[in-house]
Amino acid sequence: MSNNDIMKKLRVALSLNSDQIIEICKLVGFTVTKAELGDIFRNDEHPNFKKCGDQILRNFLNGLVIYKRGPREEKKV
């Protein structure tokens, strides 16, 4: 399964649109555009298809944790 497949499945499973995915990535300081997302979600035979790199997927997943759980609480000593 490719990174593109993982992104597509998460988008559908969580009912996320492009604006929400952009906001999720911003939670970890990563910038992605609608055009880049559109290219990632295209069919792999489309001329504008773009492979989803590890960096995009990693930042999306880290942002998704913050989006779902909230920011990490600092441990009190």
mmCIF file of the N, C-alpha and C atoms, coordinates in Angstrom:
data_MODEL
# 
_entry.id   MODEL 
# 
loop_
_atom_site.group_PDB 
_atom_site.id 
_atom_site.type_symbol 
_atom_site.label_atom_id 
_atom_site.label_alt_id 
_atom_site.label_comp_id 
_atom_site.label_asym_id 
_atom_site.label_entity_id 
_atom_site.label_seq_id 
_atom_site.pdbx_PDB_ins_code 
_atom_site.Cartn_x 
_atom_site.Cartn_y 
_atom_site.Cartn_z 
_atom_site.occupancy 
_atom_site.B_iso_or_equiv 
_atom_site.pdbx_formal_charge 
_atom_site.auth_seq_id 
_atom_site.auth_comp_id 
_atom_site.auth_asym_id 
_atom_site.auth_atom_id 
_atom_site.pdbx_PDB_model_num 
ATOM 1   N N  . MET A 1 1  ? 0.857   -1.172 0.000   1.00 0.00 ? 1  MET A N  1 
ATOM 2   C CA . MET A 1 1  ? 0.000   0.000  0.000   1.00 0.00 ? 1  MET A CA 1 
ATOM 3   C C  . MET A 1 1  ? 0.903   1.235  0.000   1.00 0.00 ? 1  MET A C  1 
ATOM 4   N N  . SER A 1 2  ? 0.625   2.154  -0.890  1.00 0.00 ? 2  SER A N  1 
ATOM 5   C CA . SER A 1 2  ? 1.450   3.354  -1.011  1.00 0.00 ? 2  SER A CA 1 
ATOM 6   C C  . SER A 1 2  ? 0.976   4.443  -0.046  1.00 0.00 ? 2  SER A C  1 
ATOM 7   N N  . ASN A 1 3  ? 1.810   5.457  0.126   1.00 0.00 ? 3  ASN A N  1 
ATOM 8   C CA . ASN A 1 3  ? 1.442   6.605  0.960   1.00 0.00 ? 3  ASN A CA 1 
ATOM 9   C C  . ASN A 1 3  ? 0.183   7.286  0.419   1.00 0.00 ? 3  ASN A C  1 
ATOM 10  N N  . ASN A 1 4  ? 0.052   7.312  -0.905  1.00 0.00 ? 4  ASN A N  1 
ATOM 11  C CA . ASN A 1 4  ? -1.135  7.915  -1.514  1.00 0.00 ? 4  ASN A CA 1 
ATOM 12  C C  . ASN A 1 4  ? -2.393  7.154  -1.106  1.00 0.00 ? 4  ASN A C  1 
ATOM 13  N N  . ASP A 1 5  ? -2.311  5.830  -1.106  1.00 0.00 ? 5  ASP A N  1 
ATOM 14  C CA . ASP A 1 5  ? -3.453  5.007  -0.705  1.00 0.00 ? 5  ASP A CA 1 
ATOM 15  C C  . ASP A 1 5  ? -3.820  5.262  0.758   1.00 0.00 ? 5  ASP A C  1 
ATOM 16  N N  . ILE A 1 6  ? -2.820  5.384  1.612   1.00 0.00 ? 6  ILE A N  1 
ATOM 17  C CA . ILE A 1 6  ? -3.066  5.643  3.032   1.00 0.00 ? 6  ILE A CA 1 
ATOM 18  C C  . ILE A 1 6  ? -3.761  6.986  3.209   1.00 0.00 ? 6  ILE A C  1 
ATOM 19  N N  . MET A 1 7  ? -3.266  8.008  2.506   1.00 0.00 ? 7  MET A N  1 
ATOM 20  C CA . MET A 1 7  ? -3.883  9.342  2.600   1.00 0.00 ? 7  MET A CA 1 
ATOM 21  C C  . MET A 1 7  ? -5.332  9.295  2.123   1.00 0.00 ? 7  MET A C  1 
ATOM 22  N N  . LYS A 1 8  ? -5.591  8.618  1.011   1.00 0.00 ? 8  LYS A N  1 
ATOM 23  C CA . LYS A 1 8  ? -6.946  8.520  0.470   1.00 0.00 ? 8  LYS A CA 1 
ATOM 24  C C  . LYS A 1 8  ? -7.879  7.816  1.445   1.00 0.00 ? 8  LYS A C  1 
ATOM 25  N N  . LYS A 1 9  ? -7.413  6.709  2.006   1.00 0.00 ? 9  LYS A N  1 
ATOM 26  C CA . LYS A 1 9  ? -8.252  5.945  2.929   1.00 0.00 ? 9  LYS A CA 1 
ATOM 27  C C  . LYS A 1 9  ? -8.540  6.719  4.210   1.00 0.00 ? 9  LYS A C  1 
ATOM 28  N N  . LEU A 1 10 ? -7.552  7.433  4.719   1.00 0.00 ? 10 LEU A N  1 
ATOM 29  C CA . LEU A 1 10 ? -7.778  8.241  5.925   1.00 0.00 ? 10 LEU A CA 1 
ATOM 30  C C  . LEU A 1 10 ? -8.740  9.394  5.641   1.00 0.00 ? 10 LEU A C  1 
ATOM 31  N N  . ARG A 1 11 ? -8.602  10.003 4.474   1.00 0.00 ? 11 ARG A N  1 
ATOM 32  C CA . ARG A 1 11 ? -9.494  11.106 4.111   1.00 0.00 ? 11 ARG A CA 1 
ATOM 33  C C  . ARG A 1 11 ? -10.942 10.636 4.065   1.00 0.00 ? 11 ARG A C  1 
ATOM 34  N N  . VAL A 1 12 ? -11.172 9.476  3.470   1.00 0.00 ? 12 VAL A N  1 
ATOM 35  C CA . VAL A 1 12 ? -12.531 8.938  3.366   1.00 0.00 ? 12 VAL A CA 1 
ATOM 36  C C  . VAL A 1 12 ? -13.030 8.469  4.730   1.00 0.00 ? 12 VAL A C  1 
ATOM 37  N N  . ALA A 1 13 ? -12.197 7.727  5.453   1.00 0.00 ? 13 ALA A N  1 
ATOM 38  C CA . ALA A 1 13 ? -12.618 7.167  6.741   1.00 0.00 ? 13 ALA A CA 1 
ATOM 39  C C  . ALA A 1 13 ? -12.964 8.253  7.757   1.00 0.00 ? 13 ALA A C  1 
ATOM 40  N N  . LEU A 1 14 ? -12.232 9.368  7.719   1.00 0.00 ? 14 LEU A N  1 
ATOM 41  C CA . LEU A 1 14 ? -12.454 10.449 8.678   1.00 0.00 ? 14 LEU A CA 1 
ATOM 42  C C  . LEU A 1 14 ? -13.321 11.572 8.112   1.00 0.00 ? 14 LEU A C  1 
ATOM 43  N N  . SER A 1 15 ? -13.795 11.409 6.893   1.00 0.00 ? 15 SER A N  1 
ATOM 44  C CA . SER A 1 15 ? -14.634 12.407 6.207   1.00 0.00 ? 15 SER A CA 1 
ATOM 45  C C  . SER A 1 15 ? -13.988 13.791 6.226   1.00 0.00 ? 15 SER A C  1 
ATOM 46  N N  . LEU A 1 16 ? -12.731 13.849 5.774   1.00 0.00 ? 16 LEU A N  1 
ATOM 47  C CA . LEU A 1 16 ? -11.992 15.107 5.752   1.00 0.00 ? 16 LEU A CA 1 
ATOM 48  C C  . LEU A 1 16 ? -12.009 15.697 4.349   1.00 0.00 ? 16 LEU A C  1 
ATOM 49  N N  . ASN A 1 17 ? -12.097 17.017 4.284   1.00 0.00 ? 17 ASN A N  1 
ATOM 50  C CA . ASN A 1 17 ? -11.954 17.682 2.992   1.00 0.00 ? 17 ASN A CA 1 
ATOM 51  C C  . ASN A 1 17 ? -10.566 18.313 2.921   1.00 0.00 ? 17 ASN A C  1 
ATOM 52  N N  . SER A 1 18 ? -10.218 18.889 1.793   1.00 0.00 ? 18 SER A N  1 
ATOM 53  C CA . SER A 1 18 ? -8.879  19.438 1.590   1.00 0.00 ? 18 SER A CA 1 
ATOM 54  C C  . SER A 1 18 ? -8.547  20.535 2.599   1.00 0.00 ? 18 SER A C  1 
ATOM 55  N N  . ASP A 1 19 ? -9.516  21.408 2.892   1.00 0.00 ? 19 ASP A N  1 
ATOM 56  C CA . ASP A 1 19 ? -9.263  22.487 3.851   1.00 0.00 ? 19 ASP A CA 1 
ATOM 57  C C  . ASP A 1 19 ? -8.933  21.932 5.231   1.00 0.00 ? 19 ASP A C  1 
ATOM 58  N N  . GLN A 1 20 ? -9.615  20.875 5.636   1.00 0.00 ? 20 GLN A N  1 
ATOM 59  C CA . GLN A 1 20 ? -9.341  20.273 6.937   1.00 0.00 ? 20 GLN A CA 1 
ATOM 60  C C  . GLN A 1 20 ? -7.957  19.623 6.961   1.00 0.00 ? 20 GLN A C  1 
ATOM 61  N N  . ILE A 1 21 ? -7.571  18.987 5.881   1.00 0.00 ? 21 ILE A N  1 
ATOM 62  C CA . ILE A 1 21 ? -6.248  18.368 5.810   1.00 0.00 ? 21 ILE A CA 1 
ATOM 63  C C  . ILE A 1 21 ? -5.166  19.435 5.878   1.00 0.00 ? 21 ILE A C  1 
ATOM 64  N N  . ILE A 1 22 ? -5.380  20.560 5.215   1.00 0.00 ? 22 ILE A N  1 
ATOM 65  C CA . ILE A 1 22 ? -4.422  21.669 5.265   1.00 0.00 ? 22 ILE A CA 1 
ATOM 66  C C  . ILE A 1 22 ? -4.291  22.180 6.694   1.00 0.00 ? 22 ILE A C  1 
ATOM 67  N N  . GLU A 1 23 ? -5.411  22.342 7.388   1.00 0.00 ? 23 GLU A N  1 
ATOM 68  C CA . GLU A 1 23 ? -5.390  22.815 8.774   1.00 0.00 ? 23 GLU A CA 1 
ATOM 69  C C  . GLU A 1 23 ? -4.698  21.809 9.693   1.00 0.00 ? 23 GLU A C  1 
ATOM 70  N N  . ILE A 1 24 ? -4.918  20.534 9.461   1.00 0.00 ? 24 ILE A N  1 
ATOM 71  C CA . ILE A 1 24 ? -4.271  19.491 10.265  1.00 0.00 ? 24 ILE A CA 1 
ATOM 72  C C  . ILE A 1 24 ? -2.759  19.564 10.085  1.00 0.00 ? 24 ILE A C  1 
ATOM 73  N N  . CYS A 1 25 ? -2.298  19.758 8.878   1.00 0.00 ? 25 CYS A N  1 
ATOM 74  C CA . CYS A 1 25 ? -0.857  19.872 8.625   1.00 0.00 ? 25 CYS A CA 1 
ATOM 75  C C  . CYS A 1 25 ? -0.286  21.134 9.270   1.00 0.00 ? 25 CYS A C  1 
ATOM 76  N N  . LYS A 1 26 ? -1.060  22.205 9.290   1.00 0.00 ? 26 LYS A N  1 
ATOM 77  C CA . LYS A 1 26 ? -0.597  23.445 9.914   1.00 0.00 ? 26 LYS A CA 1 
ATOM 78  C C  . LYS A 1 26 ? -0.392  23.286 11.420  1.00 0.00 ? 26 LYS A C  1 
ATOM 79  N N  . LEU A 1 27 ? -1.095  22.347 12.043  1.00 0.00 ? 27 LEU A N  1 
ATOM 80  C CA . LEU A 1 27 ? -0.945  22.123 13.485  1.00 0.00 ? 27 LEU A CA 1 
ATOM 81  C C  . LEU A 1 27 ? 0.476   21.723 13.866  1.00 0.00 ? 27 LEU A C  1 
ATOM 82  N N  . VAL A 1 28 ? 1.211   21.141 12.936  1.00 0.00 ? 28 VAL A N  1 
ATOM 83  C CA . VAL A 1 28 ? 2.601   20.761 13.192  1.00 0.00 ? 28 VAL A CA 1 
ATOM 84  C C  . VAL A 1 28 ? 3.582   21.651 12.426  1.00 0.00 ? 28 VAL A C  1 
ATOM 85  N N  . GLY A 1 29 ? 3.079   22.767 11.894  1.00 0.00 ? 29 GLY A N  1 
ATOM 86  C CA . GLY A 1 29 ? 3.953   23.718 11.200  1.00 0.00 ? 29 GLY A CA 1 
ATOM 87  C C  . GLY A 1 29 ? 4.345   23.301 9.799   1.00 0.00 ? 29 GLY A C  1 
ATOM 88  N N  . PHE A 1 30 ? 3.555   22.450 9.169   1.00 0.00 ? 30 PHE A N  1 
ATOM 89  C CA . PHE A 1 30 ? 3.847   21.986 7.813   1.00 0.00 ? 30 PHE A CA 1 
ATOM 90  C C  . PHE A 1 30 ? 2.848   22.607 6.856   1.00 0.00 ? 30 PHE A C  1 
ATOM 91  N N  . THR A 1 31 ? 3.341   23.161 5.762   1.00 0.00 ? 31 THR A N  1 
ATOM 92  C CA . THR A 1 31 ? 2.480   23.821 4.790   1.00 0.00 ? 31 THR A CA 1 
ATOM 93  C C  . THR A 1 31 ? 2.304   22.938 3.558   1.00 0.00 ? 31 THR A C  1 
ATOM 94  N N  . VAL A 1 32 ? 1.047   22.726 3.189   1.00 0.00 ? 32 VAL A N  1 
ATOM 95  C CA . VAL A 1 32 ? 0.709   21.982 1.980   1.00 0.00 ? 32 VAL A CA 1 
ATOM 96  C C  . VAL A 1 32 ? -0.424  22.742 1.297   1.00 0.00 ? 32 VAL A C  1 
ATOM 97  N N  . THR A 1 33 ? -0.417  22.771 -0.032  1.00 0.00 ? 33 THR A N  1 
ATOM 98  C CA . THR A 1 33 ? -1.429  23.523 -0.763  1.00 0.00 ? 33 THR A CA 1 
ATOM 99  C C  . THR A 1 33 ? -2.531  22.598 -1.268  1.00 0.00 ? 33 THR A C  1 
ATOM 100 N N  . LYS A 1 34 ? -3.651  23.223 -1.655  1.00 0.00 ? 34 LYS A N  1 
ATOM 101 C CA . LYS A 1 34 ? -4.753  22.447 -2.232  1.00 0.00 ? 34 LYS A CA 1 
ATOM 102 C C  . LYS A 1 34 ? -4.321  21.759 -3.521  1.00 0.00 ? 34 LYS A C  1 
ATOM 103 N N  . ALA A 1 35 ? -3.493  22.431 -4.296  1.00 0.00 ? 35 ALA A N  1 
ATOM 104 C CA . ALA A 1 35 ? -3.022  21.855 -5.560  1.00 0.00 ? 35 ALA A CA 1 
ATOM 105 C C  . ALA A 1 35 ? -2.193  20.598 -5.304  1.00 0.00 ? 35 ALA A C  1 
ATOM 106 N N  . GLU A 1 36 ? -1.320  20.647 -4.301  1.00 0.00 ? 36 GLU A N  1 
ATOM 107 C CA . GLU A 1 36 ? -0.516  19.467 -3.965  1.00 0.00 ? 36 GLU A CA 1 
ATOM 108 C C  . GLU A 1 36 ? -1.405  18.314 -3.517  1.00 0.00 ? 36 GLU A C  1 
ATOM 109 N N  . LEU A 1 37 ? -2.404  18.625 -2.688  1.00 0.00 ? 37 LEU A N  1 
ATOM 110 C CA . LEU A 1 37 ? -3.322  17.584 -2.240  1.00 0.00 ? 37 LEU A CA 1 
ATOM 111 C C  . LEU A 1 37 ? -4.096  16.996 -3.409  1.00 0.00 ? 37 LEU A C  1 
ATOM 112 N N  . GLY A 1 38 ? -4.535  17.860 -4.313  1.00 0.00 ? 38 GLY A N  1 
ATOM 113 C CA . GLY A 1 38 ? -5.261  17.388 -5.487  1.00 0.00 ? 38 GLY A CA 1 
ATOM 114 C C  . GLY A 1 38 ? -4.423  16.424 -6.309  1.00 0.00 ? 38 GLY A C  1 
ATOM 115 N N  . ASP A 1 39 ? -3.127  16.735 -6.444  1.00 0.00 ? 39 ASP A N  1 
ATOM 116 C CA . ASP A 1 39 ? -2.229  15.863 -7.205  1.00 0.00 ? 39 ASP A CA 1 
ATOM 117 C C  . ASP A 1 39 ? -2.004  14.537 -6.491  1.00 0.00 ? 39 ASP A C  1 
ATOM 118 N N  . ILE A 1 40 ? -1.979  14.561 -5.163  1.00 0.00 ? 40 ILE A N  1 
ATOM 119 C CA . ILE A 1 40 ? -1.778  13.342 -4.383  1.00 0.00 ? 40 ILE A CA 1 
ATOM 120 C C  . ILE A 1 40 ? -3.002  12.429 -4.486  1.00 0.00 ? 40 ILE A C  1 
ATOM 121 N N  . PHE A 1 41 ? -4.195  13.019 -4.507  1.00 0.00 ? 41 PHE A N  1 
ATOM 122 C CA . PHE A 1 41 ? -5.420  12.226 -4.510  1.00 0.00 ? 41 PHE A CA 1 
ATOM 123 C C  . PHE A 1 41 ? -5.865  11.803 -5.918  1.00 0.00 ? 41 PHE A C  1 
ATOM 124 N N  . ARG A 1 42 ? -5.111  12.156 -6.943  1.00 0.00 ? 42 ARG A N  1 
ATOM 125 C CA . ARG A 1 42 ? -5.467  11.764 -8.313  1.00 0.00 ? 42 ARG A CA 1 
ATOM 126 C C  . ARG A 1 42 ? -5.172  10.282 -8.555  1.00 0.00 ? 42 ARG A C  1 
ATOM 127 N N  . ASN A 1 43 ? -5.752  9.776  -9.637  1.00 0.00 ? 43 ASN A N  1 
ATOM 128 C CA . ASN A 1 43 ? -5.459  8.419  -10.084 1.00 0.00 ? 43 ASN A CA 1 
ATOM 129 C C  . ASN A 1 43 ? -3.989  8.370  -10.494 1.00 0.00 ? 43 ASN A C  1 
ATOM 130 N N  . ASP A 1 44 ? -3.313  7.262  -10.223 1.00 0.00 ? 44 ASP A N  1 
ATOM 131 C CA . ASP A 1 44 ? -1.873  7.190  -10.508 1.00 0.00 ? 44 ASP A CA 1 
ATOM 132 C C  . ASP A 1 44 ? -1.535  7.207  -11.999 1.00 0.00 ? 44 ASP A C  1 
ATOM 133 N N  . GLU A 1 45 ? -2.520  7.091  -12.851 1.00 0.00 ? 45 GLU A N  1 
ATOM 134 C CA . GLU A 1 45 ? -2.268  7.171  -14.290 1.00 0.00 ? 45 GLU A CA 1 
ATOM 135 C C  . GLU A 1 45 ? -2.528  8.567  -14.848 1.00 0.00 ? 45 GLU A C  1 
ATOM 136 N N  . HIS A 1 46 ? -3.001  9.480  -14.021 1.00 0.00 ? 46 HIS A N  1 
ATOM 137 C CA . HIS A 1 46 ? -3.264  10.855 -14.447 1.00 0.00 ? 46 HIS A CA 1 
ATOM 138 C C  . HIS A 1 46 ? -1.930  11.575 -14.634 1.00 0.00 ? 46 HIS A C  1 
ATOM 139 N N  . PRO A 1 47 ? -1.832  12.454 -15.650 1.00 0.00 ? 47 PRO A N  1 
ATOM 140 C CA . PRO A 1 47 ? -0.554  13.141 -15.904 1.00 0.00 ? 47 PRO A CA 1 
ATOM 141 C C  . PRO A 1 47 ? -0.095  14.054 -14.753 1.00 0.00 ? 47 PRO A C  1 
ATOM 142 N N  . ASN A 1 48 ? -1.004  14.546 -13.928 1.00 0.00 ? 48 ASN A N  1 
ATOM 143 C CA . ASN A 1 48 ? -0.618  15.428 -12.825 1.00 0.00 ? 48 ASN A CA 1 
ATOM 144 C C  . ASN A 1 48 ? -0.490  14.695 -11.490 1.00 0.00 ? 48 ASN A C  1 
ATOM 145 N N  . PHE A 1 49 ? -0.513  13.372 -11.520 1.00 0.00 ? 49 PHE A N  1 
ATOM 146 C CA . PHE A 1 49 ? -0.378  12.573 -10.300 1.00 0.00 ? 49 PHE A CA 1 
ATOM 147 C C  . PHE A 1 49 ? 0.966   12.853 -9.642  1.00 0.00 ? 49 PHE A C  1 
ATOM 148 N N  . LYS A 1 50 ? 0.959   12.942 -8.319  1.00 0.00 ? 50 LYS A N  1 
ATOM 149 C CA . LYS A 1 50 ? 2.189   13.152 -7.558  1.00 0.00 ? 50 LYS A CA 1 
ATOM 150 C C  . LYS A 1 50 ? 2.239   12.123 -6.442  1.00 0.00 ? 50 LYS A C  1 
ATOM 151 N N  . LYS A 1 51 ? 3.398   11.476 -6.295  1.00 0.00 ? 51 LYS A N  1 
ATOM 152 C CA . LYS A 1 51 ? 3.557   10.517 -5.208  1.00 0.00 ? 51 LYS A CA 1 
ATOM 153 C C  . LYS A 1 51 ? 3.584   11.270 -3.885  1.00 0.00 ? 51 LYS A C  1 
ATOM 154 N N  . CYS A 1 52 ? 2.907   10.718 -2.904  1.00 0.00 ? 52 CYS A N  1 
ATOM 155 C CA . CYS A 1 52 ? 2.892   11.293 -1.563  1.00 0.00 ? 52 CYS A CA 1 
ATOM 156 C C  . CYS A 1 52 ? 4.175   10.866 -0.862  1.00 0.00 ? 52 CYS A C  1 
ATOM 157 N N  . GLY A 1 53 ? 4.990   11.825 -0.536  1.00 0.00 ? 53 GLY A N  1 
ATOM 158 C CA . GLY A 1 53 ? 6.254   11.514 0.132   1.00 0.00 ? 53 GLY A CA 1 
ATOM 159 C C  . GLY A 1 53 ? 6.057   11.189 1.596   1.00 0.00 ? 53 GLY A C  1 
ATOM 160 N N  . ASP A 1 54 ? 7.094   10.625 2.185   1.00 0.00 ? 54 ASP A N  1 
ATOM 161 C CA . ASP A 1 54 ? 7.047   10.267 3.601   1.00 0.00 ? 54 ASP A CA 1 
ATOM 162 C C  . ASP A 1 54 ? 6.851   11.500 4.480   1.00 0.00 ? 54 ASP A C  1 
ATOM 163 N N  . GLN A 1 55 ? 7.446   12.620 4.089   1.00 0.00 ? 55 GLN A N  1 
ATOM 164 C CA . GLN A 1 55 ? 7.343   13.845 4.885   1.00 0.00 ? 55 GLN A CA 1 
ATOM 165 C C  . GLN A 1 55 ? 5.898   14.331 4.984   1.00 0.00 ? 55 GLN A C  1 
ATOM 166 N N  . ILE A 1 56 ? 5.184   14.312 3.889   1.00 0.00 ? 56 ILE A N  1 
ATOM 167 C CA . ILE A 1 56 ? 3.788   14.761 3.892   1.00 0.00 ? 56 ILE A CA 1 
ATOM 168 C C  . ILE A 1 56 ? 2.945   13.839 4.771   1.00 0.00 ? 56 ILE A C  1 
ATOM 169 N N  . LEU A 1 57 ? 3.093   12.539 4.585   1.00 0.00 ? 57 LEU A N  1 
ATOM 170 C CA . LEU A 1 57 ? 2.310   11.583 5.369   1.00 0.00 ? 57 LEU A CA 1 
ATOM 171 C C  . LEU A 1 57 ? 2.652   11.684 6.856   1.00 0.00 ? 57 LEU A C  1 
ATOM 172 N N  . ARG A 1 58 ? 3.946   11.789 7.179   1.00 0.00 ? 58 ARG A N  1 
ATOM 173 C CA . ARG A 1 58 ? 4.375   11.880 8.577   1.00 0.00 ? 58 ARG A CA 1 
ATOM 174 C C  . ARG A 1 58 ? 3.794   13.119 9.243   1.00 0.00 ? 58 ARG A C  1 
ATOM 175 N N  . ASN A 1 59 ? 3.881   14.261 8.578   1.00 0.00 ? 59 ASN A N  1 
ATOM 176 C CA . ASN A 1 59 ? 3.346   15.490 9.157   1.00 0.00 ? 59 ASN A CA 1 
ATOM 177 C C  . ASN A 1 59 ? 1.833   15.452 9.275   1.00 0.00 ? 59 ASN A C  1 
ATOM 178 N N  . PHE A 1 60 ? 1.166   14.849 8.294   1.00 0.00 ? 60 PHE A N  1 
ATOM 179 C CA . PHE A 1 60 ? -0.287  14.714 8.378   1.00 0.00 ? 60 PHE A CA 1 
ATOM 180 C C  . PHE A 1 60 ? -0.672  13.845 9.568   1.00 0.00 ? 60 PHE A C  1 
ATOM 181 N N  . LEU A 1 61 ? 0.006   12.723 9.757   1.00 0.00 ? 61 LEU A N  1 
ATOM 182 C CA . LEU A 1 61 ? -0.316  11.828 10.866  1.00 0.00 ? 61 LEU A CA 1 
ATOM 183 C C  . LEU A 1 61 ? -0.033  12.486 12.222  1.00 0.00 ? 61 LEU A C  1 
ATOM 184 N N  . ASN A 1 62 ? 1.077   13.209 12.324  1.00 0.00 ? 62 ASN A N  1 
ATOM 185 C CA . ASN A 1 62 ? 1.375   13.912 13.575  1.00 0.00 ? 62 ASN A CA 1 
ATOM 186 C C  . ASN A 1 62 ? 0.338   14.998 13.849  1.00 0.00 ? 62 ASN A C  1 
ATOM 187 N N  . GLY A 1 63 ? -0.076  15.712 12.817  1.00 0.00 ? 63 GLY A N  1 
ATOM 188 C CA . GLY A 1 63 ? -1.116  16.720 12.969  1.00 0.00 ? 63 GLY A CA 1 
ATOM 189 C C  . GLY A 1 63 ? -2.458  16.096 13.313  1.00 0.00 ? 63 GLY A C  1 
ATOM 190 N N  . LEU A 1 64 ? -2.727  14.927 12.774  1.00 0.00 ? 64 LEU A N  1 
ATOM 191 C CA . LEU A 1 64 ? -3.980  14.235 13.036  1.00 0.00 ? 64 LEU A CA 1 
ATOM 192 C C  . LEU A 1 64 ? -4.091  13.847 14.513  1.00 0.00 ? 64 LEU A C  1 
ATOM 193 N N  . VAL A 1 65 ? -2.979  13.462 15.105  1.00 0.00 ? 65 VAL A N  1 
ATOM 194 C CA . VAL A 1 65 ? -2.973  13.138 16.536  1.00 0.00 ? 65 VAL A CA 1 
ATOM 195 C C  . VAL A 1 65 ? -3.377  14.377 17.341  1.00 0.00 ? 65 VAL A C  1 
ATOM 196 N N  . ILE A 1 66 ? -2.807  15.517 17.016  1.00 0.00 ? 66 ILE A N  1 
ATOM 197 C CA . ILE A 1 66 ? -3.143  16.767 17.714  1.00 0.00 ? 66 ILE A CA 1 
ATOM 198 C C  . ILE A 1 66 ? -4.596  17.140 17.445  1.00 0.00 ? 66 ILE A C  1 
ATOM 199 N N  . TYR A 1 67 ? -5.037  16.969 16.214  1.00 0.00 ? 67 TYR A N  1 
ATOM 200 C CA . TYR A 1 67 ? -6.405  17.306 15.823  1.00 0.00 ? 67 TYR A CA 1 
ATOM 201 C C  . TYR A 1 67 ? -7.430  16.479 16.609  1.00 0.00 ? 67 TYR A C  1 
ATOM 202 N N  . LYS A 1 68 ? -7.133  15.200 16.798  1.00 0.00 ? 68 LYS A N  1 
ATOM 203 C CA . LYS A 1 68 ? -8.073  14.304 17.467  1.00 0.00 ? 68 LYS A CA 1 
ATOM 204 C C  . LYS A 1 68 ? -7.948  14.334 18.989  1.00 0.00 ? 68 LYS A C  1 
ATOM 205 N N  . ARG A 1 69 ? -6.727  14.407 19.518  1.00 0.00 ? 69 ARG A N  1 
ATOM 206 C CA . ARG A 1 69 ? -6.497  14.330 20.964  1.00 0.00 ? 69 ARG A CA 1 
ATOM 207 C C  . ARG A 1 69 ? -6.299  15.685 21.636  1.00 0.00 ? 69 ARG A C  1 
ATOM 208 N N  . GLY A 1 70 ? -5.883  16.660 20.858  1.00 0.00 ? 70 GLY A N  1 
ATOM 209 C CA . GLY A 1 70 ? -5.519  17.948 21.436  1.00 0.00 ? 70 GLY A CA 1 
ATOM 210 C C  . GLY A 1 70 ? -3.999  18.007 21.615  1.00 0.00 ? 70 GLY A C  1 
ATOM 211 N N  . PRO A 1 71 ? -3.492  19.202 21.967  1.00 0.00 ? 71 PRO A N  1 
ATOM 212 C CA . PRO A 1 71 ? -2.040  19.329 22.116  1.00 0.00 ? 71 PRO A CA 1 
ATOM 213 C C  . PRO A 1 71 ? -1.528  18.496 23.294  1.00 0.00 ? 71 PRO A C  1 
ATOM 214 N N  . ARG A 1 72 ? -0.297  18.112 23.188  1.00 0.00 ? 72 ARG A N  1 
ATOM 215 C CA . ARG A 1 72 ? 0.326   17.274 24.216  1.00 0.00 ? 72 ARG A CA 1 
ATOM 216 C C  . ARG A 1 72 ? 0.508   18.084 25.501  1.00 0.00 ? 72 ARG A C  1 
ATOM 217 N N  . GLU A 1 73 ? 0.113   17.473 26.602  1.00 0.00 ? 73 GLU A N  1 
ATOM 218 C CA . GLU A 1 73 ? 0.262   18.135 27.894  1.00 0.00 ? 73 GLU A CA 1 
ATOM 219 C C  . GLU A 1 73 ? 1.668   17.891 28.405  1.00 0.00 ? 73 GLU A C  1 
ATOM 220 N N  . GLU A 1 74 ? 2.241   18.933 29.005  1.00 0.00 ? 74 GLU A N  1 
ATOM 221 C CA . GLU A 1 74 ? 3.569   18.812 29.591  1.00 0.00 ? 74 GLU A CA 1 
ATOM 222 C C  . GLU A 1 74 ? 3.460   18.012 30.885  1.00 0.00 ? 74 GLU A C  1 
ATOM 223 N N  . LYS A 1 75 ? 4.427   17.143 31.120  1.00 0.00 ? 75 LYS A N  1 
ATOM 224 C CA . LYS A 1 75 ? 4.430   16.341 32.343  1.00 0.00 ? 75 LYS A CA 1 
ATOM 225 C C  . LYS A 1 75 ? 4.856   17.214 33.521  1.00 0.00 ? 75 LYS A C  1 
ATOM 226 N N  . LYS A 1 76 ? 4.119   17.083 34.603  1.00 0.00 ? 76 LYS A N  1 
ATOM 227 C CA . LYS A 1 76 ? 4.458   17.823 35.808  1.00 0.00 ? 76 LYS A CA 1 
ATOM 228 C C  . LYS A 1 76 ? 5.350   16.960 36.686  1.00 0.00 ? 76 LYS A C  1 
ATOM 229 N N  . VAL A 1 77 ? 6.386   17.565 37.201  1.00 0.00 ? 77 VAL A N  1 
ATOM 230 C CA . VAL A 1 77 ? 7.341   16.820 38.044  1.00 0.00 ? 77 VAL A CA 1 
ATOM 231 C C  . VAL A 1 77 ? 7.037   17.047 39.487  1.00 0.00 ? 77 VAL A C  1 
# 
